[in-house]
Amino acid sequence: DDSSSSSSSSSSVKSFSDSSHNTEIRNERRKRKMSNSPESKPQPKLKVRGKTKQRNSNMAQKEESREMECLAETCPNPPCERALTEAEIRNILGDEEGMACASSDWVRRSTRQPSRSAVTAPNVRALVGKLEMNDPDMVVLKCKKYLPSSDTPTVIVDTMLDALEKNTNCQALYIQNFNNGMRDDQVLHLLRILQSPSCNIWCLNIGETYNVKRRTWAKFTIGLKKTKITHMYASEHTISSAMKEKIRDIIRENRKKHNMHIVPNNLDVIVQCTHCWWNPINAQALQPYIKQRGYEYILNDKVAQGTKDAGNIQPK
C-alpha cells in the first residue's frame, strides 16, 4: 500500500510539473505573438505640417492684440465734430464755379454725403496726376502745398490716398494737420499703403491729426513694424507718451531694413526730411558728406530742422 501510494504521489507531481511546464511554454508563445503583432509595437509619431507654425502665428496675434489694447488705453479718444457742409467744401477748394448758387439748376445736396465733384478741383487733379505718374515733385510730398486747408474733407484725402497706392517714388510724406480729412479709415488706409512692398516711404509726418480714435492709433503703431518707416513725427497731444516711445522703438528697429535714410547718394532727399523726432541729417555717418555738399548750415538751423527738439533727440 505504501508503495502504491508513493507511486501515485510521484505520478501526480510529475503530471503537475508537466502541466506547469506546458503552461509556461504556452504563455511564452503567446507573449512572442503579442510582441510581434503590429498593434503591440510603438507607432512613430507623424509630423503634422503647419501646426507649429499656426500655433506660433496665433500666439503672435494674441500678443499683438494685448499690446494694442495696452496702447489704446493710454491714448484719449477725440471729441465728435460735425461734418462739413457742401458750401464749406466748395469754399475750401476755392471752386468759384461751384459757388454760383444763383444758378437755376443748382440743387442743395445732403450735408452728410459731400459731393464727389470736389475731387475735380485743379489742385486735387494736379496732385493725383503727379502721384500716379511718379513725378519727381512727389519724392518729398508735402500735401499742404496742394491742399492748404486743414478743413480738407475726407473725400479729397481718400482720392489722394488712392493715388498714393499707385506711387513708387515717394520717400517722404508730410500729411499733417488734416483735422477733418484724416479720420480712422484714412489712417488705416495710409497704414496699408505703407505696408505695401512697392511703397518706398520711409519718412512720415502725421502731426496735428486730432480726430482719430485711440484704438486706431494703437493699430497704426503696431502696424509700423511691417513698414519701411524709419523717421517720423506725430503730435504728442494726439498720442500718449507710451505710444510715442513704442513708435520710436519700432522705427529705430526699422532702420535695419534699408539704407535710404543714410546712403550718401540719397542726400538730396535726406536733407529735406525735417520736422521729425529725429532728423536723418543728424546721422553721424552722413556728416562728412553733408560738409562736402554744402548742407552744413542746416545742422545749426532749428527753424529748418523743424520742431524745437527735432535736432536734439538722439537715437538710442
HELIX and SHEET records of a PDB file:
HELIX    1   1 ASP A    2  ASN A   36  1                                  35    
HELIX    2   2 LYS A   51  GLU A   73  1                                  23    
HELIX    3   3 GLU A   86  LEU A   93  1                                   8    
HELIX    4   4 ARG A  116  THR A  120  5                                   5    
HELIX    5   5 PRO A  122  GLU A  132  1                                  11    
HELIX    6   6 PRO A  136  MET A  138  5                                   3    
HELIX    7   7 CYS A  143  LYS A  145  5                                   3    
HELIX    8   8 THR A  154  GLU A  165  1                                  12    
HELIX    9   9 ASP A  184  LEU A  194  1                                  11    
HELIX   10  10 ARG A  214  GLY A  223  1                                  10    
HELIX   11  11 LEU A  224  LYS A  226  5                                   3    
HELIX   12  12 SER A  241  ASN A  254  1                                  14    
HELIX   13  13 PRO A  264  ASN A  266  5                                   3    
HELIX   14  14 LEU A  267  ILE A  270  1                                   4    
HELIX   15  15 PRO A  280  ASN A  282  5                                   3    
HELIX   16  16 GLN A  284  LEU A  286  5                                   3    
HELIX   17  17 GLN A  287  ARG A  293  1                                   7    
HELIX   18  18 GLU A  296  LEU A  299  1                                   4    
HELIX   19  19 LYS A  302  GLN A  305  1                                   4    
SHEET    1   A 4 VAL A 140  LYS A 142  0                                        
SHEET    2   A 4 ALA A 172  TYR A 174  1                                        
SHEET    3   A 4 CYS A 203  ASN A 205  1                                        
SHEET    4   A 4 HIS A 231  TYR A 233  1                                        
END                                                                             
